[in-house]
């Protein structure tokens, strides 16, 4: 199988190894790291420095508890029992923004093998020979039934996330390793217009909601290891409205905001929450809107892309 994530080092593109942190290969410190990206059908090329066919420069981040970072610091770690030629998979997620500046999140069904019950943007694997935007729009269509006409949206890449599942070594050795590209797709239609056309796939989606910037900002500040409760505004609503799939139909769901502010537990006894990568993506979305500025020393995501 062809490598899906390649690292450009000393002018040579090499497949990213499964048990090694991609972030660790591109820089030191807590991140995010400025990653130069090259898009190829079904593939992503990453480099710490500019290269000839780089299409964008984006922030790359991992959670502070990334198991691959922990493995990098354990040279005497036990045999991972992973095939030596296994690489890092490539994923794409669509942060769909309505014309009235809300974004769509979906809750993964409890029957899924990876990240069951988590709130995430629509997304999934990029197929071989598939363009990254095409992969994101395909996943959006498969999960929500939304098909966006080409003249009804614009898009921009927001950033990259190094994802592992299980997300902590305390849960067990990771079975999955992805680099996820978050794409902001801005529709010309309102939340109400988009919602009227949504037909979720119950095998993948158990609920959905639209988040505005204020609640999204509170959720983003609870990203594990980076935020504190002091960032949560006092006038934040206690709940948000969502739609839950039930018995072949849908019903209104009042979701406590406290559920969205939960962080990744230390043990595998998981609970409903927003994924850490999604919190990172929401922060990038708010920077794109100009609602927040990156902390001193971090990158602004409004990169000028060159093609």
C-alpha positions in Angstrom: 0.0 0.0 0.0 1.3 3.4 -0.9 2.4 5.7 1.9 -0.3 8.3 2.7 1.8 10.8 4.7 5.3 11.6 3.6 7.9 13.7 5.4 10.4 15.7 3.4 13.7 15.7 5.1 17.0 16.7 3.5 15.2 17.0 0.1 14.0 13.4 0.3 10.4 12.3 0.8 10.1 9.4 3.3 7.0 7.6 4.6 6.0 8.6 8.2 6.4 5.6 10.4 3.4 4.4 12.4 5.0 4.3 15.9 6.8 7.7 15.5 5.4 11.1 16.1 5.1 13.2 13.0 5.2 16.4 15.0 8.4 15.1 16.7 10.0 14.7 13.3 9.2 18.3 12.3 10.1 20.2 15.4 10.7 20.4 19.1 8.7 22.1 21.9 4.9 22.1 22.6 3.8 23.3 19.1 2.0 24.2 17.0 4.6 23.8 14.4 4.6 25.6 11.0 4.3 22.7 8.5 4.8 23.3 4.8 2.3 21.1 2.9 2.2 19.6 -0.5 -1.1 18.0 -1.8 -1.0 15.0 -4.0 -3.9 12.7 -4.9 -4.4 10.5 -1.8 -1.2 11.8 -0.2 0.1 14.6 2.0 3.8 15.8 2.0 5.0 17.6 5.1 8.2 19.6 5.7 9.6 21.9 8.4 10.9 24.2 5.6 9.6 25.4 2.3 9.9 23.3 -0.8 9.1 23.7 -4.5 5.6 22.5 -4.7 4.4 23.3 -1.3 0.7 24.5 -1.5 0.3 25.9 2.0 1.9 26.5 5.4 -0.3 25.4 8.2 -0.1 24.9 11.9 0.5 21.2 12.9 -0.4 20.2 16.5 -0.7 17.1 18.7 -2.3 16.7 22.2 0.1 17.0 25.1 -0.6 13.4 26.0 0.1 12.1 22.4 1.1 8.4 22.8 3.6 8.6 19.9 5.4 11.5 21.6 5.6 9.3 24.7 6.9 6.4 22.7 9.6 8.7 21.2 10.8 9.4 24.7 11.0 5.7 25.6 13.9 4.2 23.5 13.6 1.0 25.5 9.9 0.7 25.0 8.6 -2.9 24.4 8.1 -4.2 20.9 5.1 -2.5 19.4 4.3 -5.5 17.3 3.5 -3.3 14.4 4.5 -4.2 10.8 7.7 -2.3 10.0 6.2 -0.9 6.8 3.0 0.4 8.4 2.7 4.1 7.9 0.5 7.0 9.0 -3.0 7.3 7.6 -4.4 10.4 6.1 -7.8 11.9 7.2 -9.7 15.0 6.3 -12.5 16.8 8.3 -14.8 19.5 7.1 -15.7 22.4 9.4 -18.9 23.5 7.6 -19.7 27.1 8.3 -23.1 28.5 7.5 -23.6 32.0 6.1 -24.7 33.1 9.6 -21.4 31.9 11.2 -22.2 28.7 12.9 -20.3 25.4 12.3 -21.7 21.8 12.2 -20.5 19.1 14.6 -21.8 15.5 14.6 -21.7 12.9 17.3 -20.2 9.6 16.3 -22.4 6.5 17.0 -21.5 4.3 19.9 -21.0 1.3 17.5 -18.0 2.8 15.7 -14.6 1.2 16.5 -12.8 4.6 16.7 -13.8 7.5 18.9 -17.4 6.3 19.6 -19.6 9.0 21.1 -17.3 11.9 20.4 -18.4 15.2 18.8 -16.4 15.9 15.7 -16.8 17.6 12.3 -17.8 15.3 9.4 -14.7 13.5 8.1 -12.8 10.3 7.5 -10.1 8.6 5.4 -8.9 10.1 2.1 -9.1 7.5 -0.6 -6.2 6.6 -2.9 -5.9 9.1 -5.8 -8.6 11.3 -4.2 -8.0 15.0 -3.9 -8.2 16.2 -0.3 -11.2 18.6 -0.8 -13.0 15.9 -2.7 -12.5 13.5 0.2 -13.8 16.0 2.7 -16.9 16.8 0.6 -17.5 13.1 0.1 -17.4 12.4 3.8 -19.7 15.3 4.4 -22.2 13.9 1.9 -21.9 10.3 3.2 -22.4 11.3 6.9 -25.0 14.1 6.6 -26.5 13.8 3.1 -25.4 17.4 2.3 -24.1 17.9 -1.2 -22.8 21.4 -1.8 -23.0 22.8 -5.3 -19.6 24.1 -6.5 -20.8 27.7 -6.8 -22.3 27.7 -3.3 -19.2 27.5 -1.1 -15.6 28.6 -0.6 -12.9 26.7 1.3 -9.6 27.1 2.9 -7.3 24.7 4.8 -7.1 25.5 8.5 -4.6 23.2 10.1 -3.3 19.7 10.7 -3.8 17.4 13.7 -1.8 14.3 14.7 -4.4 11.9 15.9 -4.0 8.5 17.8 -6.6 6.0 18.9 -6.7 5.1 21.7 -5.6 8.7 22.5 -3.4 7.8 25.6 -0.9 5.1 26.3 -2.8 4.5 29.6 -5.7 3.2 27.4 -3.3 0.8 25.5 -1.0 0.9 22.6 -2.4 3.0 19.6 -4.1 1.0 16.9 -4.6 4.0 14.6 -2.4 6.9 13.7 -3.6 9.7 11.4 -2.7 13.2 10.3 -6.1 15.0 9.9 -6.4 18.0 7.7 -9.1 20.4 8.8 -10.8 22.2 6.0 -13.1 25.2 6.5 -15.9 25.1 4.0 -18.0 28.2 4.0 -21.5 27.8 2.6 -23.6 30.6 1.1 -26.6 29.1 2.8 -27.8 29.8 6.4 -27.9 27.3 9.2 -31.6 26.9 8.8 -31.3 26.2 5.0 -28.5 23.7 5.5 -30.3 22.0 8.3 -33.4 21.5 6.2 -31.3 19.4 3.7 -29.5 17.2 6.2 -30.2 13.5 6.3 -27.7 11.9 8.7 -26.4 8.4 8.2 -27.4 6.6 11.4 -24.6 4.1 11.1 -22.1 6.9 11.6 -24.0 9.9 13.2 -26.1 9.7 16.3 -26.7 13.5 16.8 -25.7 16.9 15.3 -25.6 20.5 16.4 -24.5 23.9 15.1 -22.1 25.9 17.3 -21.8 29.7 17.2 -18.5 31.5 18.0 -19.2 32.2 21.6 -19.8 28.6 22.6 -17.1 27.4 20.3 -14.6 29.7 22.0 -15.5 28.2 25.4 -15.1 24.7 24.0 -11.8 25.6 22.4 -10.3 26.9 25.6 -10.8 23.5 27.3 -8.4 21.8 24.9 -6.5 19.4 27.1 -3.5 20.9 28.7 -3.9 24.4 27.3 -7.0 26.1 28.7 -8.5 26.9 32.0 -12.0 27.6 33.3 -11.2 31.3 33.6 -11.5 31.7 29.8 -15.2 30.6 29.9 -17.4 33.7 29.7 -19.9 34.1 32.6 -22.8 34.7 30.2 -22.3 31.3 28.4 -25.6 29.5 28.1 -26.0 26.3 30.2 -27.1 24.3 27.2 -27.2 24.2 23.4 -29.8 22.8 21.1 -29.0 19.7 19.0 -30.8 17.0 17.1 -30.6 13.3 18.1 -31.4 10.4 15.8 -33.8 7.9 17.4 -35.8 5.0 16.0 -35.4 6.0 12.4 -36.4 9.6 13.2 -35.0 12.7 14.9 -35.9 14.5 18.1 -34.7 17.8 19.7 -31.9 17.3 22.2 -30.9 19.8 24.9 -27.2 19.3 25.4 -25.5 20.7 28.5 -22.6 22.9 27.6 -20.7 21.2 30.4 -20.7 18.0 28.2 -18.8 19.9 25.5 -16.2 21.2 28.0 -15.1 17.8 29.1 -11.5 16.7 28.5 -9.9 13.4 27.6 -10.1 11.0 30.6 -7.0 9.3 31.9 -8.6 5.8 31.7 -10.5 4.1 28.9 -13.8 4.7 30.7 -14.8 7.2 28.1 -17.7 9.7 28.1 -19.4 12.0 25.6 -17.2 15.0 24.8 -15.7 17.1 22.0 -12.5 15.5 20.6 -9.3 17.3 21.4 -8.5 17.7 17.7 -11.9 19.3 17.2 -11.2 21.8 19.9 -7.9 22.7 18.1 -9.9 23.2 14.9 -12.5 25.4 16.5 -9.7 27.6 17.8 -8.3 27.9 14.3 -11.8 28.7 13.0 -12.2 31.6 15.5 -8.8 32.9 14.5 -9.9 32.8 10.9 -13.0 34.8 11.8 -10.9 37.3 13.6 -12.7 36.6 16.9 -9.5 35.7 18.7 -5.8 36.2 18.1 -3.2 33.4 18.6 -1.3 33.6 21.8 2.2 35.3 21.7 4.7 33.1 19.9 2.1 31.0 18.1 1.1 31.2 14.5 -1.7 33.0 12.9 -3.6 30.6 10.6 -4.3 33.1 7.9 -1.5 31.8 5.7 -1.1 33.0 2.1 -1.3 29.9 0.0 0.8 29.4 -3.1 -0.1 27.1 -5.9 
